[in-house]
Amino acid sequence: MLLFILSIGLADSINPVTIAVALYLASTPRPVGRLANFAAGVFALYTAGGLLLLFGPASLLRLATHGLAPNVGRVIAIVDLPTAFPLFIVVGAIVHEDLDPMAEAGLLVLYCAAYVLPLVLILAMRALGGERGERWLAALRVRVTRWAPAAVSVLSGVIGVALVGFGVLSG
């Protein structure tokens, strides 16, 4: 389960929009504070939203699918949420593991930490990289802007492969 959560979190972290915002913030006045606030805000929002899902509506899913094979519950979660956001997929997978609430919350926090890892790396590069870091981030900003559409496609593919692999391994 840890490998699944990390792989989905890291795949989801390659979000061109979030990375583009972080790269933009890296070029503004007082970039370190802005980047830190942005990364903390994204982490807090994903964690709070995930916990609300995990212990709110997902609890109903747990009751409705108790005793069914875990992959059946994951299919129900995916069908219920046509947009299939990775956070919803992670919450659905966690719910069907029948873990204690602290372990479930820990897995969700692990996913959120993996999700914000690129933001933390951009923050570290801006805070510690000096002039060389600034040049590297500016070049990266140009690349992200150019390759964002392709990155979204690759991200969707990686998440799909991870879900199929997890389903095959757990089934």
Secondary structure as GFF3:
##gff-version 3
##sequence-region A 1 171
A	DSSP	alpha_helix	2	13	.	.	.	ID=ss1
A	DSSP	alpha_helix	16	25	.	.	.	ID=ss2
A	DSSP	alpha_helix	31	55	.	.	.	ID=ss3
A	DSSP	alpha_helix	57	65	.	.	.	ID=ss4
A	DSSP	alpha_helix	70	80	.	.	.	ID=ss5
A	DSSP	alpha_helix	86	95	.	.	.	ID=ss6
A	DSSP	alpha_helix	101	128	.	.	.	ID=ss7
A	DSSP	alpha_helix	130	170	.	.	.	ID=ss8
###
